[in-house]
Amino acid sequence: MLHTDDELIFHISLARITFLKFSEKVFLSKNIDNSNTLSLLSIEEIEAFLERKLQKKVIWNGKKNLEFARKAFQFCKAYGIKCLLHEDRDYPELLRQISDPPYMLFCRGDERLLTGPSVSVVGTRRLSPEGKKAAREFSYAAVTDGCNVVSGLANGADGYAHQGAVDAFFDYQEKGLDTAGLGKTVAVLPSSIDEVIPYSHKRLAAQILQSGGLLVSEYEPGRDMEKWHYVARNRIIAGLSPATVVVEAPAGSGSLITADFALENGRDVMFHKATFGELAKKIADASNAELERQHADGKVSRYKIENRPEKFLEAGAPVISDYKDYLKCLAEAPGARLPLQGQLF
């Protein structure tokens, strides 16, 4: 769907409002004429529209919000950043189906990848050598099979997953092979679309774009980074694919939050066997001990300690050995691998 400049500024203005739910942004978009009207609304008028009271700590400056939206739009226009609205044809249907989809997506690269076949690959930042190899090789095999790999550009498993996909492209290119049939990699950013976090992955981000991949964020250019963006990013990673593969994840790992999101939205969750390797177990044991100390000091919840891979296996999540095994697992009946998993412990 084509949008005028004024329409996009209006939608960016709505997308920026963090105290509104997705459904409320959609409601306001259908009941307010334009960005100028939105900018003049008071908190009380917004509450009247929504028929609910907002939290007292909510801060709203409509005119400043519009000013930032206009600057973000001009940045997108100048640098060729694509703005996808939730109702657009190119907005991924799988993501639209989750309970809290992003109102807008900002894309650098080939946004068509969002609607292609994909698998999400996540894991801990503290990977064992086996985990690094597993993440890279899984992604390499996936893209050579024409499947896109979605991850979050974080250190650890995310970085190795993206690198595997990028390496496949450049290997094919070096050998003079046709890269058209390759899958690509999609990096979901926790930051604004014009920023790469962690900064050490700027080169990797550039390689993702050079190899025909995509950087995507629900945050417009210039948006300040917030800690809660990491968890919000995880729901998008899970929402973009029919399945999420976890490569090593000790208790409390953010990748297990991604797995939770996937299950909540009816997607498959699988664990790579590297999760249960000897070195991975040592890393997990050290992480568990630290979590227990933090819990004793009142710094983390019991949920974080109890959210571990074993919980997912007990609920039926299968263990896979590689991409070929992943495909085999997708075709199997639910629970087909449960008897084998007891051998891991």
C-alpha positions in Angstrom: 0.0 0.0 0.0 1.4 3.4 -1.0 1.3 6.2 1.6 1.7 9.9 1.2 4.5 11.6 3.2 2.0 13.1 5.6 0.4 9.7 6.2 3.8 8.2 7.0 4.6 11.0 9.4 1.3 10.4 11.1 2.0 6.7 11.5 5.5 7.3 12.7 4.0 9.7 15.3 1.7 6.9 16.5 4.4 4.2 16.4 6.6 6.4 18.7 4.0 6.4 21.5 5.3 3.8 23.9 2.4 3.9 26.4 -0.1 2.7 23.8 -0.9 -0.9 22.9 -0.8 -2.0 19.3 -4.6 -2.2 19.2 -4.9 1.3 20.6 -2.5 2.7 18.0 -4.7 1.1 15.3 -7.8 2.5 16.9 -6.4 6.1 17.0 -5.2 5.8 13.4 -8.8 5.2 12.4 -10.3 7.9 14.5 -7.8 10.8 14.1 -7.3 12.7 10.9 -3.6 13.5 10.8 -0.4 14.0 12.8 -1.2 17.7 13.6 -4.5 16.6 15.3 -2.6 13.9 17.2 0.0 16.4 18.3 -2.6 18.7 19.8 -4.3 16.0 21.9 -3.8 16.2 25.7 -3.4 13.1 27.8 -7.0 13.5 29.0 -8.2 13.5 25.4 -6.2 10.4 24.6 -7.7 8.7 27.6 -11.2 9.7 26.5 -10.5 8.2 23.1 -9.2 4.9 24.6 -11.8 4.8 27.4 -9.1 3.9 30.0 -6.8 5.8 32.4 -3.1 5.9 31.6 -0.4 5.5 34.2 0.4 8.6 36.2 4.1 8.5 35.1 3.2 8.8 31.4 4.8 11.9 29.9 3.3 13.2 26.7 4.4 16.1 24.5 2.5 15.9 21.3 4.3 18.7 19.5 7.8 17.3 20.3 6.6 13.8 19.3 5.6 15.2 15.9 8.9 17.0 15.5 10.8 13.8 16.1 8.5 11.9 13.7 9.1 14.4 10.9 12.9 14.2 11.5 12.7 10.4 11.4 10.7 10.4 8.2 13.2 12.8 6.5 16.1 10.5 7.6 14.3 7.4 6.2 13.6 9.3 2.9 17.2 10.4 2.6 18.8 7.0 3.3 16.3 4.8 1.6 14.9 3.2 4.7 11.6 1.4 4.0 8.7 2.1 6.3 6.3 -0.9 6.6 2.9 -0.3 8.3 1.1 -3.2 9.9 -1.6 -3.2 7.3 0.7 -3.1 4.3 0.9 -6.1 2.0 4.6 -6.5 2.5 4.3 -6.6 6.3 5.0 -10.3 7.3 1.8 -12.2 8.0 3.4 -14.4 10.6 4.4 -11.3 12.6 1.0 -9.8 12.2 -0.5 -12.9 14.0 1.4 -12.4 17.3 -0.4 -10.9 20.3 1.5 -7.6 20.2 2.9 -7.0 16.7 4.9 -3.9 15.9 2.8 -1.1 14.5 5.6 -0.3 12.1 8.8 -1.8 10.8 11.8 0.1 9.5 13.9 -1.8 7.0 17.4 -1.5 5.5 18.0 -4.0 2.8 15.6 -6.4 1.1 12.3 -6.3 3.1 10.9 -9.1 0.9 12.8 -11.5 3.1 10.3 -10.9 5.8 7.7 -12.9 3.9 10.0 -15.7 2.7 10.7 -19.1 4.3 12.6 -18.6 7.5 13.9 -20.1 10.8 14.9 -18.1 13.9 18.2 -19.0 15.5 19.0 -17.7 19.0 21.2 -18.6 22.0 23.5 -17.4 24.8 26.2 -14.8 24.4 28.6 -17.1 26.2 28.9 -19.8 23.6 31.1 -22.9 23.9 33.3 -23.7 20.8 30.8 -26.4 20.0 27.9 -23.9 20.2 29.8 -21.5 17.9 30.3 -24.2 15.3 26.7 -25.4 15.7 25.1 -21.9 15.1 27.3 -21.1 12.1 26.9 -24.5 10.4 23.1 -24.6 11.0 22.7 -21.2 9.4 25.1 -22.0 6.5 23.1 -25.1 5.7 19.7 -23.3 6.1 20.5 -20.5 3.6 22.0 -23.0 1.1 18.6 -24.7 1.2 16.9 -21.4 0.4 15.7 -20.7 4.0 16.3 -17.3 5.6 17.9 -17.1 9.0 16.4 -14.6 11.5 18.4 -13.6 14.6 19.1 -10.5 16.8 22.7 -9.4 16.0 23.7 -9.9 19.6 27.1 -11.3 20.6 27.3 -15.1 20.8 24.8 -17.4 19.0 23.2 -14.5 17.1 26.4 -13.3 15.6 27.5 -16.8 14.6 24.1 -17.5 13.0 24.3 -14.4 11.0 27.9 -15.1 10.1 27.1 -18.5 8.8 24.5 -17.1 6.4 26.8 -14.4 5.2 29.7 -16.8 4.7 27.5 -19.0 2.5 26.8 -16.0 0.2 30.4 -15.0 -0.1 31.6 -18.6 -0.6 29.1 -19.0 -3.4 30.2 -15.7 -4.9 33.9 -16.6 -4.7 33.2 -19.9 -6.4 31.2 -18.2 -9.2 28.0 -20.0 -8.1 24.6 -18.5 -8.5 23.5 -16.8 -5.3 20.0 -16.1 -6.4 18.6 -19.3 -4.8 20.3 -18.7 -1.4 18.4 -17.7 1.7 19.6 -14.6 3.4 19.8 -13.4 7.0 17.6 -11.0 8.8 18.9 -9.1 11.8 16.2 -7.8 14.2 17.7 -4.8 16.0 16.9 -3.7 19.6 18.0 -0.2 18.7 16.7 2.3 16.2 17.2 1.4 12.6 20.1 3.8 12.1 22.1 2.3 15.0 23.9 -1.1 15.4 24.1 -2.6 18.9 26.5 -4.0 19.9 28.8 -1.6 18.1 31.3 -4.4 17.5 28.9 -5.9 15.0 28.8 -2.9 12.6 31.1 -4.8 10.2 28.8 -7.9 10.4 25.7 -5.6 9.8 27.4 -4.2 6.7 28.1 -7.8 5.5 24.5 -8.7 6.0 23.4 -5.8 3.7 26.2 -6.6 1.2 25.0 -10.2 1.0 21.4 -9.2 0.3 20.1 -9.5 3.8 18.0 -7.2 5.9 18.3 -5.1 9.1 14.9 -4.4 10.6 13.7 -2.5 13.7 10.4 -1.3 15.1 12.2 1.9 16.2 12.5 4.8 13.9 15.8 6.7 13.3 16.9 8.7 16.2 15.0 6.7 18.9 17.0 6.4 22.2 17.9 2.9 23.2 16.1 1.5 26.2 16.8 -1.7 28.2 13.3 -3.1 27.6 13.9 -3.0 23.9 15.9 -6.2 24.1 12.9 -8.2 25.3 10.6 -6.4 22.8 13.1 -7.4 20.1 12.9 -11.0 21.1 9.1 -11.2 20.4 9.8 -10.1 16.8 12.5 -12.7 16.3 10.1 -15.4 17.5 7.3 -13.9 15.5 9.0 -13.8 12.1 9.4 -17.6 11.8 7.4 -20.8 12.2 10.1 -22.3 14.3 12.9 -21.1 16.7 16.1 -23.1 17.3 18.0 -22.4 20.5 21.7 -23.0 20.5 23.0 -23.1 24.1 21.0 -21.2 26.7 21.6 -21.4 30.5 18.9 -20.5 32.9 17.8 -16.9 32.6 19.1 -16.5 29.1 17.3 -14.0 26.9 17.1 -16.6 24.2 14.7 -18.6 26.4 12.4 -15.5 26.6 12.4 -15.7 22.8 11.5 -19.4 23.1 8.6 -18.5 25.4 7.3 -15.9 22.9 7.5 -18.5 20.2 5.4 -21.0 22.2 2.9 -18.4 23.2 2.3 -17.7 19.6 1.9 -21.4 18.6 5.4 -21.7 16.9 7.8 -24.6 17.2 10.8 -24.5 19.6 13.7 -26.8 19.2 17.1 -27.1 21.0 20.3 -27.9 19.3 22.2 -30.8 20.9 25.1 -28.4 21.5 23.0 -27.0 24.3 23.7 -30.1 26.3 27.4 -30.5 25.5 30.0 -30.8 28.3 31.4 -27.2 28.0 28.0 -25.7 27.6 26.9 -27.5 30.8 29.9 -25.9 32.6 29.0 -22.5 31.4 25.3 -23.1 32.4 26.4 -24.3 35.9 28.4 -21.2 36.4 25.5 -19.0 35.2 23.0 -20.9 37.4 25.3 -20.4 40.5 25.5 -16.6 39.8 21.7 -16.4 39.4 21.2 -18.1 42.7 23.4 -15.6 44.4 21.5 -12.7 42.7 18.2 -14.2 43.7 19.4 -14.5 47.3 20.2 -10.7 47.1 16.8 -10.0 45.7 18.2 -8.9 42.3 16.5 -11.5 40.1 13.2 -13.4 40.2 12.7 -17.1 40.8 11.2 -17.3 37.3 14.6 -16.4 35.8 16.3 -19.3 37.6 13.6 -21.8 36.7 13.4 -20.7 33.0 15.9 -23.2 31.7 16.1 -25.6 28.7 15.0 -28.6 30.7 11.6 -26.9 31.3 11.1 -26.8 27.5 12.2 -30.4 27.0 9.7 -31.6 29.7 7.0 -29.7 27.8 7.9 -31.6 24.6 10.5 -29.4 22.8 12.7 -31.7 20.6 16.4 -31.8 20.4 18.1 -31.6 16.9 21.6 -32.2 15.7 21.8 -30.0 12.6 19.7 -28.3 9.9 19.0 -31.6 8.1 17.7 -33.0 11.4 15.7 -29.8 11.9 13.8 -30.5 8.6 13.3 -34.1 9.6 11.9 -33.0 13.0 9.4 -30.5 11.3 7.9 -33.5 9.4 7.6 -35.7 12.5 4.5 -36.1 14.7 4.6 -34.0 17.9 6.3 -35.8 20.7 8.1 -38.3 18.4 11.5 -37.6 20.0 10.5 -37.6 23.7 11.8 -41.1 24.6 15.2 -40.2 23.3 15.6 -37.0 25.3 15.9 -38.9 28.6 19.3 -40.1 27.4 20.7 -36.5 27.6 20.6 -36.4 31.4 
